[in-house]
Amino acid sequence: MPPRPTTASVGIEWVGPLRADVDVLCGFVRLTRGDDGYAWAWAGVVGPGVGTIALRDHELAFPRRGHAVRGDGIWLELVEETPGEHWSVGLESFALRYATAADALAGERGERIPFGFELEWEVLPDAGDATPARVPGRVHGVVLVAEQRFPIEGGGFLCLDDALPPMRDPWRCAWHDAEGVPHGGEGRAPAHEFLELATIIIPCGAERLDRSVVAVAVEGRPPGAGWSEVRCPIDAPS
């Protein structure tokens, strides 16, 4: 059987419960094809005990098949273990820990530290509200920060973008999207109202991507958590 076409963009993101007494890391990883023919790898986590950590590499050879890239100080692989049901993520890299998210805009000045993932995403038993691009599920595994290991267990999404034609610039169109996981950690909830809790900034030339952990207001239920994503000019107010 021939290999499946490589997805133009594939990623996983997750959030944890909004509880002050629990050290929960929220994070994401994404592999995208840039219009220059290179693979763009983004990853980051925010949370108590680690602060803000971000990885950005826009000069990786795009894989001929699958979703594995390797470069200077980075190895990243996303594997579809069971079609539509189960993905795994492996990451070994060096990333930057920022004192504040805005430091990413000041020459990406931060502390260089070892950073990695050993994660699994599994679709929810009833994912009837899924869209082809965002499928709700559970994310579990371990995040590695320097010598520390943080267990992960929370709701999240598999993000696929097969609709992107080859070599399209994913930064050409502006966007703003916010969606999260309802209280209880399963399913999905549009962010009708949200309170920004923490932000990771990914610079890219004259543009930047701001990904923020948000509290998601769901009518009649305690707040959940999610990610808001905004593409904007590099010099826009943070």
N, C-alpha and C positions, 0 to 999 in steps of 0.2 A: 504494500500500500504506500503511495507517495506521501511525503510529509505534508501536514496541513500548512496553508499559507501563514506566514508570520503576521501576527496582529500588529496593526500600526501603533497601537498604544494598549498596554496592559498594566494594571496596577491593583494593589490591595491597600485598603485603609481600615483603621479600626479605632474605636473609642472605648473607654471604660466607664464605670459608674461615677457619677458626680458626688463623691463622698470625700470630705476633708480628712477622714481618718484612714483612708486607704491610699497608698502610693501607687497610682495608676499612670502608666505611660500611654499616651495616644500617639499614633504614628501612621505613616504611609510609605509606600514605595511605588514608583512608576517607571516603566521603560517605554520610551517614545521614539518614533522615527522622526528626525529633523529633516528639513528640506535640503540640507547639505549632504544627505546620505549617511550621516553618522547616527548612532544611537545616543539618546539623551537619557541618563539615569538620574532620578531624583529619589531621595529618601530623607526621612526626618522623624524625630520623636520629640515630644515635649512632656514634661511632668516633674513632680517633686523628686528631688534627689539627683536629677541629671540636667535640669534647665532646658535649654534649646539646642538641639543638635541637628545639623543639616549636612547632606551630601549632595553635590552637584557635579556631574561630569557630562559634557556635551561633545566629547571627542572619542567615543567608543565605536569600534567597528560594528556595524549592524549585523546581527546573526543571519546566516543564510537559511537557517531553520531553527525552530524553537525560540526560546527567550532567555539566552545565556550570553552575557558579555563579560569581557575581561580587559583590564587596562592597568595603568600605573596606580597601584594602591586600591584596586577594586576588583572584586569578582561578584557578579550578581546573576542569579538564575531563578526564573519563575517557571514551574513545571505544572502542566495540566495532568494531574495524576489520574483523574476520572473525568471525562468530558462533562462539563456543565455542573459538576458536583464537588470537585476537590482539587485545590491547587496547593502547591508547597512553594515556599520562598526561602532561598539561601542567600545570605549576603555576608561577605568578608571585605572590610574596607577600612580606610581612614577617613574620618569626617571632621567637621569643625564644630566645637561647642562655643556658642556665642553668649556673651554676658547679657546682651539684649538682642532681640530679633533684628533691630535696625543696623546692627554691626555688619550684617550681610551686605549692606549697601555701602559700607565704608571699606572697600577693597577686600571684603570677605575676611576680615581680621578676627581670628578666633583661635582657640586651643585645639591643636590637631590630636585626635585620640582614636584608638581602635573602636570600630563600630560594626555591629553585625546583627543579622536576624536568623532565626531558625523557626519559621512560622508555617502554619497550616490554615487555609481557609476552606470551610465546608459549607455548602448551601444549607439553608434552613429546610426542615422537612416540608413546610408549606411556604414556598416562595412565590405564591400566586401573584404578588404585587411587584414582581421583578420586571425590569426592563432589560432589553438586550445589552444595554451599556452598563447598567448598575444592578448587580444581583446581591440581595442581602444574605448574610450568612454569619457564621461564628468564626472568629480568629483566635487561635491559641498557639502557644509556643514560648519562645524565649527571645528577648532582646539583649544583646551583649554590648556593654559600654565600658571600655577599658577592662578592668578586672571584675566588673560587676555583671551579674546575670539577673534579669528582671523577667519573671513569669508573666505571660500575657494571656488573658482570657476575657473576651468581650465581643460585642457586636461589631459588624463592619460590612464592607462591600467589596465585591470583585468588580473592578472597573475595566471594561473592554471597549475598544473603539475600533471595530472593524470597518466603520463607515469612512474613516479617513483614507482618501486615495493615496497611493504611494507618493512619497516625497513632498507631501503637503506640509507647509509650515504651520505647526499647531499654535503659533503665536500670532498668526495673521489676523484672527478675528478676536474681538473683545468678548469676554464672558464674565458672568458672576453667577455662581451656583451655590446653594446651601441646602444640605439635606443631612438628616441624622438618624440616630437609632432611638426609638421611644424608650421611656422608662421600662425597665425589665430586660432590656438588651436584645430584643429580637424584632425583626421587621424593619420598617422604614417610616420616616416622618418628614414631610416637607417643613422647612424652617420658616414658618410664617413670621415668627419673631425670634431673634437670637441675641445673645449676649456674648461678645467676644471674650474668650478666656486666655488664649495663648496663640501666638502666631509664629509661623516659619516663613521666611522670605527667600525665594529662589530668584536671583538676578539672572537676566539674559539680555545682554546688550543694552538697548535703550528701554527694555521692558522688564517687568518682574511679575512673579506669581506669588501672591500672598495667600497662604493656606492657614486658616485659623480654626482652632477648636472652639466650638460654640455650644452654648446651652440651647437646646431646642424646645420651644414651648409647644406642647400638645394639649389641646383643649380637654379639660376634665382629668388630666393625668399629671403626675409630677414631671419636672423637666427631664428630658433625655439629653444626649450629647451627639455632636456631629462635627462635620467639617464644612467650613465655608471657603470657597475658592474664588479669588478675584485676580484678574489679569489687568494691569494698569501700567502707566508710564513709570520709569525708574525713579523719577523725582516726585511722584505723587506723595501726599502726606501719608505717613504710616498710621 
